[in-house]
Amino acid sequence: MGDYFIGIDGGGTSCRAALANGAGEIIGRGKSGASNILTDPDTALNHITEAARFAFENAGLVPDLASVAATLGLAGNNVGDAVSYVQGRLPFKKADIVSDGVIALQGAIGDDDGAIGIVGTGTVYITRHEGVLRSVAGWGFQVSDLGSGARLGQLALQESLLAYDRIHPMTEFSKAILAEFGDNPENIVDFARLAKPGDFGRHTPKVFEFAGRGDEAAIRILETGASDIDQALDAVNAITKGRGRLCLLGGLAPLYPQYLAERHRSRLSEPLADALTGAVALAVKTHGHAAEVRV
């Protein structure tokens, strides 16, 4: 069998794999289940292996994972014990585990300098300047993730309570949030006490919906979130000297730009490719002959 390379994009809900040949051409893709190496490393290993096998089969090849080099972009790569456990049990000839943000950066900007902001339930920003990678923010919901979907949802609940107490004006947005909880603020308190970031994030679509209708409370929340993102992007631009591509990724990426400062909005570019393509590119670059990956 000739040279083949596997890229893995592993997340909390699914695991995607792509197989490239020695020329850097993606010839097969596969998908399996959740691959969170922190919460369930053994299941993650099974799904990583399964997705890689599916990629071989999709390419019309007999799976031979022990013959390929791989790059895996996985959440939780900064937890040493989890990485060591998974690394020692991977079925590939050679394998590198990097963060899911690193493969997203590679996919979005290629080999050039630049930066990405991943804005979804959480937020994190990754830069490459003169070949050096740096991460900005992304310290988790409790102490970071400003401007994220989780934070916007949390602010939505706060705003509804402020309106209930007549500290802020009651708007249609606040009425809608309160109605979800039976117009009982104690239900909001009970919910928030045990809520996880994704639970808060479920209220975020309403923020954008009502802001689009001109609701003052929803607009105020989005302006708060956008200001937080603007500040993070200022820090990013200080690192990159304002050079290279700047891409927003994640579920809120299409929704936020109109609320951002012009200095950032005017710089935003569409990503060159997705994170899975970035993982394959890194596998080829690290273990092959640095061929350009073609999708």
ZIBELQUI-V193410 format. One record per run of one state. SS is the DSSP state (A for helix, B for strand, O for the rest). FROM is the first residue (numbers start at 0). TO is the last residue. Records with the same first field share a line. If there is no record, write none. Layout:
# ZIBELQUI-V193410
SS->FROM-TO / FROM-TO
This chain:
# ZIBELQUI-V193410
O->0-2 / 10-13 / 21-23 / 32-39 / 58-63 / 67-67 / 74-78 / 87-92 / 98-98 / 109-112 / 119-121 / 129-130 / 136-147 / 164-170 / 180-183 / 194-195 / 201-202 / 212-214 / 240-243 / 249-251 / 259-260 / 265-266 / 268-273 / 287-292 / 294-294
B->3-9 / 14-20 / 24-31 / 68-73 / 93-97 / 113-118 / 122-128 / 131-135 / 244-248 / 267-267 / 293-293
A->40-57 / 64-66 / 79-86 / 99-108 / 148-163 / 171-179 / 184-193 / 196-200 / 203-211 / 215-239 / 252-258 / 261-264 / 274-286
